[in-house]
Amino acid sequence: MELTYQINKEFIELTETEMETDVEFEIRVLAEAKWAGMKKIQKFFEEDRVYTDVLFYAYENHRFRVIVRKDYYVDFILALMKHRFIESAAWS
């Protein structure tokens, strides 16, 4: 089964690239008010017990490169959904 999702285009630009052992996301936060939500997601994954589950690299202009281990992919998508960056997610 594959998880598909719809992003909220008012809040975020997102591209996803599947690699051998992880998934890389290029993310740009479009709404200034949503920047705090992305920082909360980053803090959540940086403070959990697994150091290599989700790695964040911040860039200028509210951009992130995020590397997500495949076994934490669903956790990351749900975190984006919790902060309304993703409008819907479904198994297909």
N, C-alpha and C positions, 0 to 999 in steps of 0.2 A: 504494500500500500504506500501511496505517496501523499504527503501533506501539501495541499495547495492553499494559497492565501491571496487576499486582495489588500493592497496597501492603501492607506489614506493619502491620496496624492496632494492634499492640502498641507500635510504635515511633513512628508518625507519623500525623498527619492531613494530608490534602493535597487541595486543589481546584485545578483547572486551567482556565484561560480562554484560548481562542485569540483573538488580536487580529490585526490586518492583517499586521504584519511580525514579530510575536513571540508567545510564549506566556507568560502570567503564572501563577505558582504562588503559592498561599497555603499555607504549610507551618507546622505546629506539631509540634515534637519532643516526644513524650510520655514517652519513657524517658530519664531523666537520664544514664544510661550511654551513650546514643547521641548526646548533644549534641556530643561531641568529633568524631564521624564527620561531622556536618553542618558543623562548623567546618573540617574537612579538605577537604570538597568546596568550600566557599567559598574557602579559601586556594588550592586548585588552580586555580580559574577566575580568581581575582584576580591570580595570578602568571604566567599564561600570556601569550603575546604579543598576543592579541586582547583589547583592553580592553572591547569592547562585546558579547562573546559571551554572558556570563551575568552579570547584575547582582544583587547581594544587598542587601536592606534588612532589617536586624535590628530586632526589636521586643521588648518585654517578654514574659516568660512563654514563652521559647523559640519565638518566632514569627519567621518570615521571609516577606517578599514577594520573590519571585525572578522576574526578567524574563529570558527565554531567547530569543535570536534563533532563528528557525525552523531555520536551517542548523546550529545546535548543540543542537537538541532531543534527538536520539539520544544525543549525548555526555553531556548532563545526566542523562537517564534511566539510562544505564549507570553513571554515577557514583553515583546513588542506589542502584542495584542492588549495586554493589561494596561499599557500606557497609550492606547488608541492609535498607535502607528499603523496597525493592521486592523482592517474593518471586519474581516471574516477569515476563517480557516476551516478546511474540511479535508477529510480523507477521501482520496479518489482511487 
